[in-house]
Amino acid sequence: MYMNKLSSQRGVGLIEVMVALLLLMVAVLGYSALQGNAIKITDESLERSQSLVMMRNIAEKIHANPSAIEKYADELKAAYTNTAPSNKCGLDGVIVTVLCTPEQLAEAESYKLKAELQNYDFQVQMHPCPNTGGIGSGASSSIMYSYCLIAAWGDTTPTIGTDSDADCLTERVVNDEDVVEQAGGSYHSKATCMMMEI
């Protein structure tokens, strides 16, 4: 009498191979997501470093020419045009025979900066800081008055306001009794920008 022997399986079955491939695929996708996040964070770090260097450069120019700080603010807020100022104050490499006024120097330096920024994804503006009494009549007579130099990139604009999707900083909120409800000057949660107080 012959007994049929059931043969036992040897090797790996198709189901085990499929499970192993599924686990490998999940691991590869997870690693890819980590790499994508690392690239995004590295890009953000680079933009922050570049904006910090640029803002320090502007701040040094303003500190060297403090009597024209309002001209710097006006010129940095203005839209960029291809029309260069009539007096470039030697910034184009041409030797000047007549010295520039502080306002002319501020205009020439602001134009040169805005021309350089056309190569990058940066916007720069200068506004009175909301948390230092920089809003309203007589604000410039306040001992704490200062300007906020704002550099923004991506979808953020270098502005102070209530739009959390576009503005960089929050604004100062004062009620009818002249009581400050919100000091302002805080970053909006979605903002991609940096601020330097001058």
Number of C-alpha atoms within 10 A of each C-alpha: 3 4 5 6 6 6 6 6 7 6 6 8 9 9 9 10 11 11 11 11 12 12 12 12 12 11 12 12 12 12 12 12 12 12 12 12 12 12 12 12 12 12 12 15 12 12 21 18 13 14 22 17 11 16 19 13 12 19 17 12 17 19 12 11 16 15 13 18 19 17 18 27 21 16 20 23 17 13 8 16 10 8 7 13 16 9 17 20 22 15 13 10 8 9 9 12 8 9 11 15 13 17 16 18 23 28 25 23 22 24 23 16 17 20 15 11 15 11 8 11 11 21 21 24 20 25 21 22 25 25 21 21 20 21 16 9 8 9 15 16 10 11 9 12 17 19 20 25 24 24 27 25 21 13 14 22 22 27 25 26 17 15 14 16 14 20 23 31 29 21 22 22 14 12 9 6 6 8 9 13 10 15 15 19 19 16 18 20 10 13 20 22 27 22 24 15 14 17
